[in-house]
Amino acid sequence: MDTDTLTRNALTVLQPGFTGTAAPAWLLRRLGEGLASVGLFGRNITSPEQLSKLTAQLRAECGDVLVAIDEEGGDVTRLEVRTGSSFPGNLALGAVDDTGLTRAVARELGRRLAACGVNLNWAPSADVNSDPDNPVIGVRSFGADPQLVARHTAAYVDGLQSAGVAACTKHFPGHGDTAVDSHHDMPRIDADLATLRARELVPFHAAVAAGTKAVMSAHILLPALDADLPATLSPAALHGLLRAPVADGGLGFDGLIVTDGMEMRAIAGTHGIERGSVLALAAGADAICVGGGLADEDTVLRLRDALVAAVRAGELQEERLADAAARVRALARWTSGAGAAEEGNAPAPEVGLTAARRALRVTASPAHEPLAGPAYVAAFTPLANIAVGDETPWGVGAELARLLPGTETGTYGHDAAHACDVLAAAGGRRIVAVVRDAHRHGWMAEALDALLAARPDTVVVEMGLNEAPVRGGLHIATHGAARVCGAAAAEVIAGAGG
């Protein structure tokens, strides 16, 4: 293989990010040299109009570029990073358990992405959330039942791709049974292969059967598959399981395999991103996702040169790199042809709020009395995981203030003693305590206990996993913290006074 082709292929398999709301000159230059994918994050987006202008700028340089985004809806949103999502996340959709609704939500989300020029979505999450203490999946999963997760994963893939946007089902072979976040360290799942097949792999089989165009690997060590290498770097996981024919015990997937972010500590802190990228390509990955934290030209050039050097040193086969690059280009061609599918999808702007309303689980105590006026909202705020980010607003305060003028919100974190502050700030007003995964945060549960002891009529809104006991004068489980989930809960709280 000549040097120009080798270098072009090495660029083609990269999915880098960048900073700013317009494409920098270096990115446009590399698109002209073979780069075929770009990853967008919240930092790159201010409005649909700006995003459309950005993607048009990219396509002026490379007509069939893959423009990827991490837009799950729910807690993980990039399109609406500063306002909160118009769509509930997976757990809310799983709680409703209407695959037609899941398909409609994914189709509308895909329609909005396609209208802005985005054609690859790093979603849905097909993880079975079997560990309720999971710090990184939680409400991003459809639930803890593999069959439920499977049918909603398939519906989501179908809905998203009907809008002309390629789905990238994640995090293969499953990130649900771990209490470690791979952004920070290497998770390990010690389940045997039979358990993996009966639990983690079930939704991925459904995604492949539904025609998902891409699958994202997880930086997770599963000794039942590979005792030494995490799935992203493991030939046994990617080639031997995901790619292998169904008749041989595999999933028979023939689409694009994308790595999770290579700058995550599970890879960067063990193998390093250059060596990790070489190992991932050799193992069967086709596209190297990098750019969530490293978003500069130097990173792109370092990875390009590492791949080229690996081929020349015999550590990475030329044919493997060429095959990976060909798969990237094939998906880009599919998205170019699938764009027409979006034209047949009528907008459904209210489908997200409809889904959020249906997902609510509301329990009122016998002594509950409706709110008679403005409330005081106490938002107990844990540290956000990196996938969610801390810039996206959540809660019910803003929505409730529109319905009950005079309602105020205070934010409290990491100290149960804040319950005294809440009582003082609330005065005679009813308290609405908003929590997120109260079962995982001792300080939050203690603060809630203190509030309920002093004010049993407190309204409790749980916007994470609903694993803690149901209590309070009124208890509302939203199954996620998207803006529409807060709006739906606020309607119930305000409506109770009518």
Beta strands, then each sheet from edge to edge (+ up, - down):
strand 1: 14-15
strand 2: 37-40
strand 3: 66-69
strand 4: 120-121
strand 5: 166-172
strand 6: 214-217
strand 7: 256-259
strand 8: 288-289
strand 9: 361-364
strand 10: 375-380
strand 11: 408-412
strand 12: 430-435
strand 13: 459-462
strand 14: 474-477
sheet 1: 1+ 8+
sheet 2: 2+ 3+ 4+ 5+ 6+ 7+
sheet 3: 9+ 14- 13- 12- 10- 11-
end
